[in-house]
């Protein structure tokens, strides 16, 4: 059974990722030139699975997301005993304790869920941090508070409940007064 056939929502990993319209060299002289981009993605992937939420440059977070999704998909569909899955997890996640956490915590967490396992959020620019757009990538179901705060429901506050009851009483008083006037006229 092909993994790409079972999950249709997962984007295909492109062979060459364009970032901007001008090719850029990476500014990491200690990395091997041919593998530099993959090494950076490995570090980012390890950081994501270690912390469950990480902040990167937005274009790098967009590039990382399909790799993290695919890794989780392999863990869920093939299981921890599969040699290819073990090899992929060993390569993409650099720390041994995080590899164990991957199979013991993340795979059972996402086993029953459909859809994407990660969320990607754009963060507004802060002028003090330079001109790069920032993004937060997180594993769904993490223990941290949500990045995007849902609108609060204030309908059950004491003041709102009292106002609602006062309006209902006023409306019922007006209806009884209107009904009394109708009876007098007829």
N, C-alpha and C positions, 0 to 999 in steps of 0.2 A: 504494500500500500504506500503510495507516494505521499509525503508530508505536504507537498504543495497543493495536492488535490483535496485534502481533507479540510484545510482551513483556507477559505477564500478571502478573508479580510486582511491577511498578512501581506504587506507589500513585498514585492520582489526586491532583492538586494541588487542594486545596479553594479555593473562591472567597473564603471568609472564615475565617480561622483564629482560633479562640477560645483565649485563653490565660487560664486561670483563669475564675472566674465573674464577675469585675468587669472591665469594659473599662478598659484602662490607656492613658494618653498616654505617648508616648515622650519621654524627657528629653534630646532633642537639638535645641536651639533653632535650630541652623544649618541643619537640613534642612527642605526643603519639606514642609508638613504632609501633603499628599495622597500624596507619594511617599516618606515617611520610612521606612516599613517595608521597601519594596523597596530603598531605598538601603542600609539596614543589611544586608539579605540579600545585596546585591551585594558589599559589603565583606567579608562573611563568606565568600562564595563565592570571591572572589579570594584571601583568606587561606588557605582550604582548598586551593586548587590551587597556591598558592605553596609552602606548607609541607608538604603531603600529610597532615598531622595537625594538628588545631587543637582548642583547648579553649574552649568557649562555655558559656553558661547552657544547661541541658538542653532547655528548651522551645524555645529558638532553634535549637539543633542539630537537634531533631526537625523544625522548620519548614524548615531549610535542606536536609536530606537529599533530599527528592524533587526539588528544583531541581537539585542537583548530579547526581543520577542521570539526570534527564531530559537534562541538557546532555551528559553522557557518552554517553547513548543516541543522541542526535542525531549526535554526532561519529562514532560507530561505524556507524550504519545509513546515514546520508546522505553521510558523507565530508566532507573539508575544502573541496571545490569547490562544495558546495551553498550558495546565497546565503542561505537562511533559517538554516542552521547557522552560517554566518559572522556573520550579524547577531546571532544569539543569543549566540554566544561573545563577540563584541565588546561586547555590552551587559552580560553577566554577569561577564566577567573584565575588570577595568579596566586591567591592565598589559599592554603589548604583548609583552614577553618571555614572560609566562606564557601568552598566547594561542598563541604559537609552540610552547611546551612542551606545551600541551594537545594539539595535532595531531601533534607529533613523538614525544611520550613516552607520554602517557596513552591516546590512542586506540589505538595499536598494542599497548599492554600489555593492554587489556581486550577487544581484538577477538575473541579466541578463547574468552573466558570467558562463561559464562551466570550469571545471578543478579545479586544486588546488587553494585555496585562500591564501595560504602562500608560502613563498619561504624560503629555508634554504641554507645558504652559510657557507662554511668552511673558517675560518680565519687562516692564517699562524701563526705558533707559535712565540711568543715573549719570548726570554729566561728569561727576567726579571719577567714575570708573572707566572712562574712555568712550570710544565711539562704537564698541561692539555691542550687538544686541545680546541679551542674556536670556537663557531659557532654563526652566526647571523640568527635569525628567524624574518621574517617580514610579515606583511599583505600586499598583493599586492595592488597597487594603493595608497600607502601612500605618504605624501607630501615631504618626504626626498629624497635627491639625491640617485641614484642607488648605490648599493654596488659594483656590477661588472660594471665597466665603459666600455661602448661600444667603439669600435675603431673609432676614429674621421675620418671624411671624409674631406680631405684637397683639393679636386679637384676643389673647387670654390675659393680658395685663389687667390689673385691678381697675385702672382708670378707664380703659376701653370697655370693660364689662359693665361698669357703672353707667357710662355714657350710652351704651347700647340699651340697657334696661330703662334708662330715663327716656330715651327716644321711643321705645316700645310703649311705655306708660303714657307718654304724651300723645302718641298716635291713637291709642285705645280711648283716651279721654276725648280727643277730637271726634272720633267715630261715634261715641255715645252721645256727645253734644249734637252732632249732625243728625243722628237717628231721632233724638228728642225733638229737634226742630221740625223734622219731617212729619213726626206724629202730630205736632201742634198744628201744622198747616193743613193736614188732611182731616 
